[in-house]
Structures are given as structure tokens and as C-alpha cells.
Amino acid sequence: MPGFDRILIADWSASGTLSPARPSANAIWLGQTDRSGTQTHYHRSRASAEAAIAQAITKAEATGESLLIGFDFPMGYPQGFAKALTGQASAAAVWAYLAVEITDEAQKNNRFDVAAKINARLGPLFWGRPAHLPLPALPATKACDYTRGIAERRHVETLVRSAQPVWKLYTTGAAGSQGLIGQPMIHRLAPRAAVWPFQPPAQITLAEVYPSLLARAVKADPGAIKDEAQVRLLSRALFTLSQQGQLAPLFDTPAIAREEGWILGAGHVAALEAAL
């Protein structure tokens, strides 16, 4: 496969408030690497970050450069969920459903209400919420049995054990909330890009990433903010592999990934670390 001219990595957030004016942790960071070097940018809101991402896509469309954008949230769910929810075994159908159901204005969102609504239909899958929210269909702690139906983990999460299950919505490492909030954005961006692994890579490609694959390098980095270091290092590693013609193995996935999604770089930590 051809290399990418630019790599953009987004460290997302499902926060219900604006992030501090001063660049901070646990907020949205974008890291970008191309032949001119690496830059990182801090965003206080999802709207601001999405506008910057859309602008990067517009630039790529105008110049013809190839662009890979990685988002650190799940783009799919364990096998069977999409069909149960939408009638189609398609992650894109879930994105479309969430684009209708999720409201995300002025950094306020209804992700817990939507998760409770889905649980009420399909049984307890999502869990985790602030204790003060009166949502009986959404357990505050893990109280779900995944042994008789839809699995707790996607196939890729059985390989990357440190990745949190997509159903976890609250407290440390709750990527599930970011998925509920982020997938409507993927729905909006998808007409302008290929979304891998549901589609083959193209000039403009969106993919799921997991910056903690580079946990050792991030821990050793002198940067003060972990989120900034993650997007900076991962964008650099992927760009280096791309320029060396060594990115193709990272896009090789099992068939189940076309329904569940996949983490770009899963199983290739050594290659990513060596590319730094």
C-alpha cells in the first residue's frame, strides 16, 4: 500500500464541560506529523477539534495529499450488537443511529441516557454512570452477564488486554463514552473518507488507534502532559513506518474486524516503538 503524506492523531474526550483554557490533561489533543515535522494542538471542545479535523480533510482534498486520521475511541462493538440494535451487521448503521440519538451541544451530551435506552432494548450491556443520575437501566457498576449473548470484548480487545471494554462509560479509562460521542462524528466525516477496517484504506482514511500501545515511550517522554505526548509520539511512529513502506502489516486484520472494528497497530508494538 502507498504511504501517507500526513498522519493526524486525535486524543478524544467525552467531557460534559469545556476543558481549561490552559492546555491540560484529560482533554482533546491533536498530533500531526508530515515531512516538515510534528506539531500538537490543544482543543477545549469537541466542536473545535472536529472543525480542525474537517479542515485537514479539506486541505487533503484540495492538494491531493494522502491523510491518515486516527481516533482513540472504538468505532465498533462486539459481533452481534449492530444487528441487534439496527437490523444490520454494520458499524456504519450504528454510527447513523447514534448520530440521531446523541445530542452534543455546548459540550453537554446525553450519552448516559442513550446507553440506558439501548440497555432497555437489548439487556444490560453498557455500564458506568455518575451515582446521581436516575437511570435504572444503566448500572453504575459492572453488573452485566456477557456469557450468553453479545461478548464483553471485541476480538481486538482480547489481544490488547489493557484496552477497556466498549461498554464501560464512566471512571478511569472509560473509552465507551468516547465511542458513543465520537461515532456520530465518524458518521459525519465518513462521506469524505474511507473508514478502516470497514473499508480499504484510501487517500483519506479514518482509523481507530490506541495510543497506550506506546505506553513505555510515553512514560519515558519528558513532556509534562501525557495526552500531548501520546498523539505526538503515535503520529510520528506511524508516519515513519509509512515513509519506510512498513505500514501495510498494521492494516492486516481478521475478517471479524469488518464488523467489530480494529485498533491500528494492535500486535505491532515493537514496530511502532522502533519507528520512534
Order of alpha helices (4+ residues) and beta strands (2+ residues): beta-beta-beta-alpha-beta-alpha-alpha-beta-beta-alpha-alpha-alpha-beta-beta-alpha-alpha-alpha-alpha
